[in-house]
């Protein structure tokens, strides 16, 4: 087959990866595979497999971190629960951009949201002896399930696409009524479908959290990036929607990686509601020798994992929050480029036989953002991924995200605008080489 990337070389590199089914390969394994092919061929891929920020880091954060390093913070251990300026600005950010009240005490920096989710899973799973299972509202971020695998914890999952709106209540109750669920996890906006839960759905989740006494872990990695509404003005509606309006049993994860393009410094915020932070659980005392939920997070788990988060990066995040809070740093405006690129890339694919797998959001067209999903008639997600590798295009299978649908997750961030012409040529050839059969 005369493809843009040599067929035999791609097959050899896939074999060297030692993954039995390429559709099951993890994000990092696909990164390794594509990097290996690029090195061997000298040809550049359209790389859509990993959510790497494609924009420069927020300069206000860079300058603050440099200044902190000049002030010798690198020689001092930071407080495990975070420096006070960051905790204060985090609390203020939550009020101005989400219209919720959380005391600075419950705003805790972590080594990216990855450490935050690990800590949240571990402590949530240690509160009730009879509850040993996490429930994922999928599709979602694959590595969170890997974290539970590493911890030896159980999880259940369902694809939410067919259970939107009022249908979500019965679906969630079918799991919660069994009595084994200790926490529910979802991302909003969603990675990878980019669907966004609305207030009705978040109210349902919050009410069921109260009824069944489960912790809600709301992953806000793409904070404010539902560009269908302008969420950029501090203290003015509309605000980022959240389950925090409907329950006190919540943990929020706010990442600096995408919204501030600060992924390399590995810093995020774990936000615990005031009520949950101070709540005592008898089994928590037996399991971790501390009764309070917040103390278990800070002085048991985070202390054990990293003993705190990079001191200088905390000053960077504090400055970025302060700039946003003061209205001098429009972080939403900076990342709108992702939505604009997604719109163009989706059109390139759909004009050449591809479909958008998660195409609607509560009956309306799904928004344009950091991710979108693609399928191709007659192909499974694994087959599509495998074949696209010959055409210099990489992504990950939706199956890895907990989706029940066939297709791929495409990330726009690492694709440059000057690659759009090359992308068009490659998908046109793919469409010609694999013509769609219609009855």
VMD Tcl script that draws the C-alpha trace (Angstrom):
set ca {
  {0.00 0.00 0.00}
  {1.38 3.42 -1.00}
  {0.78 5.39 2.19}
  {2.46 8.57 3.50}
  {4.32 6.55 6.16}
  {5.98 3.28 5.17}
  {3.60 0.40 5.95}
  {6.31 -2.14 6.84}
  {8.09 0.26 9.18}
  {4.89 1.12 11.03}
  {4.11 -2.58 11.48}
  {7.61 -3.26 12.77}
  {7.39 -0.43 15.29}
  {3.98 -1.62 16.48}
  {5.44 -5.09 17.00}
  {8.35 -3.63 18.98}
  {5.85 -1.88 21.27}
  {4.70 -5.34 22.45}
  {1.07 -4.32 22.87}
  {-1.16 -7.16 21.61}
  {-3.89 -4.81 20.34}
  {-2.90 -1.29 19.33}
  {-6.40 -0.06 20.15}
  {-5.73 -0.87 23.80}
  {-2.44 1.03 23.93}
  {-2.20 3.73 26.57}
  {-1.65 7.40 25.77}
  {2.02 7.19 26.69}
  {2.50 4.02 24.65}
  {1.09 5.76 21.57}
  {3.40 8.71 22.27}
  {6.36 6.33 22.42}
  {5.29 4.54 19.23}
  {4.77 7.68 17.16}
  {7.99 9.28 18.40}
  {9.83 6.12 17.37}
  {8.29 6.18 13.88}
  {9.07 9.88 13.45}
  {12.69 9.28 14.47}
  {13.04 6.40 12.01}
  {11.42 8.17 9.05}
  {12.08 11.86 9.63}
  {8.42 12.47 8.81}
  {6.19 14.48 11.14}
  {2.86 13.12 12.37}
  {-0.36 14.99 12.98}
  {-0.17 14.24 16.69}
  {-3.53 14.13 18.43}
  {-2.85 11.44 21.03}
  {-1.79 13.48 24.05}
  {-3.23 16.60 25.67}
  {-0.06 18.69 25.63}
  {-0.73 22.43 25.85}
  {0.03 24.00 22.48}
  {0.34 27.53 23.83}
  {3.13 29.31 25.75}
  {2.82 29.24 29.54}
  {1.06 32.17 31.16}
  {3.77 34.82 31.49}
  {2.37 36.15 34.75}
  {3.08 32.75 36.29}
  {6.56 32.45 34.78}
  {7.61 35.84 36.15}
  {6.25 35.07 39.60}
  {8.06 31.74 39.72}
  {11.36 33.31 38.63}
  {10.97 35.95 41.33}
  {10.22 33.25 43.92}
  {13.36 31.34 42.95}
  {15.41 34.53 43.22}
  {14.00 34.88 46.73}
  {15.51 31.47 47.58}
  {12.29 29.51 48.09}
  {14.01 26.52 46.43}
  {15.99 25.94 49.64}
  {12.90 25.69 51.86}
  {10.29 22.97 52.11}
  {6.81 24.34 51.38}
  {3.87 23.71 53.69}
  {2.20 20.46 52.64}
  {-1.20 22.18 52.55}
  {0.16 25.09 50.47}
  {1.53 28.59 50.86}
  {-0.99 31.06 52.23}
  {-1.06 33.43 49.20}
  {-2.03 30.51 46.94}
  {-4.69 29.24 49.35}
  {-6.17 32.74 49.66}
  {-6.22 33.44 45.92}
  {-7.65 29.96 45.23}
  {-10.54 30.63 47.59}
  {-11.10 33.99 45.95}
  {-10.95 32.42 42.45}
  {-13.65 29.93 43.41}
  {-15.92 32.75 44.52}
  {-15.31 34.96 41.50}
  {-15.45 32.32 38.76}
  {-17.73 29.66 40.27}
  {-19.71 31.69 42.82}
  {-19.05 29.18 45.59}
  {-17.55 29.67 49.04}
  {-14.65 27.50 50.17}
  {-12.31 28.55 52.95}
  {-8.59 28.77 52.07}
  {-7.99 25.82 54.42}
  {-9.63 23.44 51.93}
  {-7.65 24.71 48.91}
  {-4.62 22.43 48.69}
  {-1.94 22.40 45.97}
  {-1.01 19.04 44.47}
  {1.56 17.82 41.97}
  {-0.91 18.24 39.14}
  {-4.47 16.97 39.31}
  {-3.03 13.48 38.94}
  {-1.76 13.57 42.52}
  {-5.02 15.21 43.56}
  {-7.14 12.40 42.13}
  {-4.86 9.75 43.65}
  {-5.25 11.31 47.09}
  {-9.00 11.76 46.65}
  {-9.51 8.15 45.58}
  {-7.43 6.77 48.43}
  {-9.13 8.75 51.20}
  {-12.65 8.42 49.78}
  {-12.09 4.69 49.64}
  {-11.02 4.66 53.30}
  {-14.11 6.29 54.81}
  {-16.53 3.33 54.89}
  {-15.41 -0.24 55.41}
  {-18.28 -1.63 53.35}
  {-17.66 0.66 50.35}
  {-14.85 -0.36 48.04}
  {-15.81 0.91 44.58}
  {-15.44 4.14 42.56}
  {-18.04 4.98 39.92}
  {-16.90 6.72 36.73}
  {-19.35 8.67 34.63}
  {-17.60 8.00 31.35}
  {-16.08 8.65 28.90}
  {-13.23 10.01 30.95}
  {-9.50 10.33 31.54}
  {-8.02 6.81 31.22}
  {-5.18 7.26 33.72}
  {-7.55 7.72 36.65}
  {-8.56 4.09 36.26}
  {-4.89 3.18 36.14}
  {-4.47 4.88 39.50}
  {-7.14 2.64 41.00}
  {-5.45 -0.37 39.42}
  {-2.19 0.60 41.15}
  {-4.02 1.04 44.47}
  {-5.87 -2.24 44.12}
  {-9.25 -0.49 44.27}
  {-12.38 -1.48 42.35}
  {-14.36 0.67 39.95}
  {-17.50 0.58 37.85}
  {-18.31 2.69 34.83}
  {-20.99 3.61 32.32}
  {-21.07 5.70 29.14}
  {-23.26 8.73 29.87}
  {-24.17 9.59 26.26}
  {-27.52 7.78 26.38}
  {-28.32 8.91 29.94}
  {-28.34 12.67 29.73}
  {-30.77 14.97 31.50}
  {-33.38 13.36 33.73}
  {-32.30 9.86 32.56}
  {-29.14 10.31 34.60}
  {-30.97 9.90 37.92}
  {-32.19 6.33 37.38}
  {-28.87 5.29 35.88}
  {-26.89 6.57 38.84}
  {-29.33 5.07 41.35}
  {-28.93 1.66 39.72}
  {-25.31 1.75 40.94}
  {-25.64 3.70 44.18}
  {-28.46 1.55 45.54}
  {-26.08 -1.40 45.78}
  {-24.25 0.31 48.64}
  {-20.68 -0.26 47.48}
  {-19.90 3.11 45.85}
  {-17.80 5.60 47.84}
  {-17.22 8.26 45.17}
  {-18.35 9.36 41.71}
  {-15.92 10.84 39.18}
  {-16.49 12.87 36.01}
  {-14.89 15.70 34.03}
  {-16.74 18.86 32.99}
  {-16.14 19.82 30.18}
  {-15.73 16.18 29.38}
  {-12.48 14.57 28.28}
  {-12.82 13.32 25.52}
  {-16.39 13.94 24.32}
  {-16.44 17.65 25.24}
  {-20.03 17.35 26.39}
  {-20.86 19.53 29.41}
  {-23.19 18.67 32.27}
  {-25.79 21.37 32.85}
  {-27.39 22.52 36.10}
  {-30.18 19.91 35.91}
  {-27.67 17.06 35.67}
  {-25.40 18.50 38.35}
  {-28.41 18.92 40.63}
  {-29.23 15.23 40.13}
  {-25.65 14.23 40.94}
  {-25.62 16.47 44.02}
  {-28.97 15.24 45.31}
  {-27.90 11.61 44.96}
  {-24.60 12.40 46.68}
  {-26.64 13.61 49.63}
  {-29.07 10.69 49.54}
  {-26.40 7.98 49.38}
  {-23.61 9.89 51.18}
  {-21.00 9.53 48.44}
  {-18.17 11.92 47.56}
  {-18.31 13.65 44.18}
  {-14.94 14.24 42.50}
  {-15.42 16.90 39.84}
  {-12.46 17.16 37.45}
  {-12.25 20.73 36.13}
  {-9.10 20.28 34.04}
  {-10.68 22.44 31.31}
  {-12.03 25.14 33.58}
  {-13.98 27.82 31.69}
  {-13.31 26.18 28.32}
  {-16.92 25.63 27.29}
  {-16.59 28.51 24.86}
  {-20.33 28.58 24.14}
  {-20.53 30.90 27.17}
  {-18.14 33.67 28.19}
  {-16.80 32.58 31.57}
  {-13.89 35.02 31.60}
  {-15.21 37.89 33.75}
  {-14.51 37.65 37.49}
  {-17.52 38.12 39.72}
  {-20.00 38.23 36.84}
  {-22.32 35.48 35.58}
  {-22.31 33.14 33.84}
  {-20.11 31.10 36.17}
  {-18.44 27.74 35.68}
  {-21.18 25.24 36.52}
  {-20.48 22.87 39.39}
  {-22.00 20.21 41.60}
  {-20.86 22.30 44.59}
  {-24.16 24.20 44.40}
  {-26.11 21.05 45.25}
  {-24.04 19.09 47.76}
  {-21.36 19.54 50.41}
  {-19.89 16.12 49.60}
  {-17.53 17.36 46.91}
  {-13.92 17.60 45.85}
  {-12.95 19.82 42.92}
  {-9.75 19.38 40.93}
  {-8.49 22.51 39.16}
  {-5.48 21.98 36.92}
  {-2.99 24.61 35.74}
  {-1.92 22.45 32.80}
  {-4.51 23.40 30.17}
  {-6.13 26.66 31.28}
  {-2.78 28.28 32.17}
  {-0.57 26.16 29.84}
  {1.56 25.38 32.90}
  {1.70 21.61 32.53}
  {5.46 21.25 32.96}
  {5.52 22.57 36.51}
  {3.01 19.93 37.71}
  {0.76 21.96 39.92}
  {-2.99 21.88 40.45}
  {-5.47 22.54 43.24}
  {-7.46 20.00 45.21}
  {-10.46 21.81 46.65}
  {-12.41 20.16 49.48}
  {-15.71 21.61 50.68}
  {-15.68 23.12 54.17}
  {-18.08 20.47 55.45}
  {-16.23 17.49 53.98}
  {-12.83 18.80 55.05}
  {-13.83 18.66 58.73}
  {-16.02 15.59 58.59}
  {-14.96 12.63 60.70}
  {-15.29 9.00 59.59}
  {-14.77 6.18 62.13}
  {-13.22 3.81 59.57}
  {-10.84 6.54 58.45}
  {-9.42 6.54 61.96}
  {-9.00 2.77 61.83}
  {-7.51 2.81 58.34}
  {-5.27 5.92 58.36}
  {-5.09 6.77 62.09}
  {-6.76 10.14 61.61}
  {-10.49 10.87 61.68}
  {-10.84 14.09 59.66}
  {-11.15 13.87 55.87}
  {-9.00 16.95 55.21}
  {-6.29 15.89 57.63}
  {-6.18 12.47 55.98}
  {-5.65 14.09 52.58}
  {-2.93 16.47 53.77}
  {-1.09 14.74 56.61}
  {-1.42 11.13 55.52}
  {-1.64 10.88 51.74}
  {0.04 14.02 50.36}
  {2.72 13.86 53.04}
  {3.42 10.25 52.07}
  {3.37 10.87 48.31}
  {5.42 14.04 47.81}
  {5.56 15.93 51.11}
  {4.29 19.00 49.30}
  {4.21 20.64 45.90}
  {7.00 22.60 44.18}
  {7.51 25.76 46.26}
  {8.19 28.10 43.34}
  {5.32 26.70 41.24}
  {2.94 27.56 44.05}
  {3.93 31.21 43.72}
  {3.35 30.97 39.98}
  {-0.17 29.59 40.43}
  {-0.93 32.17 43.12}
  {0.03 34.92 40.67}
  {-2.09 33.45 37.88}
  {-5.12 33.17 40.16}
  {-4.55 36.71 41.44}
  {-4.24 38.08 37.90}
  {-7.50 36.38 36.92}
  {-9.21 37.53 40.12}
  {-8.09 41.13 39.60}
  {-9.31 41.08 36.00}
  {-5.88 41.73 34.47}
  {-5.30 38.20 33.14}
  {-7.95 36.80 30.79}
  {-7.01 33.13 30.89}
  {-10.12 32.08 28.94}
  {-9.26 34.41 26.08}
  {-5.80 32.88 25.84}
  {-7.11 29.32 25.34}
  {-9.89 30.09 22.83}
  {-7.40 29.09 20.15}
  {-8.19 25.47 20.97}
  {-11.86 25.91 20.10}
  {-11.04 27.69 16.86}
  {-8.65 24.92 15.79}
  {-11.17 22.22 16.73}
  {-13.80 23.75 14.47}
  {-11.43 23.70 11.49}
  {-10.10 20.21 12.17}
  {-13.57 18.71 12.61}
  {-14.56 20.13 9.25}
  {-11.48 18.63 7.58}
  {-12.38 15.19 8.91}
  {-16.13 15.33 8.24}
  {-15.62 16.54 4.66}
  {-13.63 13.36 4.04}
  {-15.98 10.66 5.30}
  {-15.32 10.80 9.04}
  {-18.04 11.29 11.64}
  {-18.06 13.07 15.00}
  {-18.86 10.29 17.45}
  {-20.12 12.45 20.33}
  {-21.76 15.03 18.11}
  {-24.50 16.45 20.31}
  {-24.77 17.84 23.82}
  {-28.33 17.72 25.19}
  {-29.72 17.89 21.65}
  {-27.45 20.74 20.55}
  {-24.19 20.48 18.59}
  {-21.30 19.71 20.90}
  {-18.99 22.66 21.51}
  {-15.53 23.11 20.04}
  {-12.69 22.74 22.50}
  {-9.56 20.87 23.51}
  {-10.83 17.47 22.29}
  {-13.24 16.02 19.78}
  {-14.12 12.47 18.76}
  {-13.95 10.89 15.30}
  {-15.16 7.66 13.76}
  {-15.09 6.12 10.31}
  {-17.91 3.99 8.89}
  {-17.19 0.27 8.97}
  {-14.16 0.49 11.28}
  {-13.72 -0.13 14.98}
  {-11.72 2.37 16.98}
  {-8.75 0.01 17.08}
  {-8.83 -0.55 13.32}
  {-9.11 3.17 12.64}
  {-6.18 3.99 14.92}
  {-4.06 1.27 13.32}
  {-4.77 2.41 9.76}
  {-4.36 6.13 10.46}
  {-0.82 5.46 11.68}
  {0.11 4.67 8.05}
  {-1.13 8.15 7.13}
  {0.88 9.99 9.76}
  {-2.07 10.67 12.08}
  {-2.17 9.58 15.72}
  {-4.87 9.56 18.40}
  {-6.15 7.19 21.10}
  {-9.03 4.74 21.02}
  {-12.29 5.77 22.68}
  {-12.36 2.35 24.28}
  {-9.57 3.51 26.59}
  {-11.79 6.29 27.92}
  {-14.62 4.02 29.02}
  {-16.70 4.81 25.95}
  {-18.92 2.12 24.47}
  {-18.69 3.72 21.04}
  {-16.21 2.99 18.26}
  {-13.84 5.79 17.36}
  {-10.93 7.90 18.48}
  {-10.20 10.82 20.79}
  {-8.50 13.65 18.91}
  {-6.66 16.40 20.80}
  {-6.18 19.69 18.98}
  {-3.53 21.27 21.17}
  {-0.37 19.82 19.62}
  {-1.49 20.32 16.00}
  {-0.18 23.53 14.46}
  {-2.21 25.59 12.01}
  {0.51 25.14 9.38}
  {-0.22 21.40 9.52}
  {-3.86 21.79 8.43}
  {-2.97 21.51 4.74}
  {-1.02 18.33 5.37}
  {-3.87 16.97 7.49}
  {-6.31 17.63 4.65}
  {-4.11 15.80 2.14}
  {-3.72 12.79 4.43}
  {-7.40 12.35 5.30}
  {-8.36 12.80 1.66}
  {-6.02 9.97 0.72}
  {-7.35 7.86 3.60}
  {-10.90 8.40 2.36}
  {-9.87 7.45 -1.19}
  {-8.01 4.33 -0.03}
  {-10.90 3.22 2.19}
  {-14.05 4.25 0.31}
  {-17.23 4.19 2.34}
  {-19.64 1.52 1.13}
  {-23.26 2.69 1.02}
  {-26.19 0.46 0.29}
}
mol new
graphics top color blue
foreach p $ca { graphics top sphere $p radius 0.5 }
foreach p [lrange $ca 0 end-1] q [lrange $ca 1 end] { graphics top cylinder $p $q radius 0.2 }
display resetview
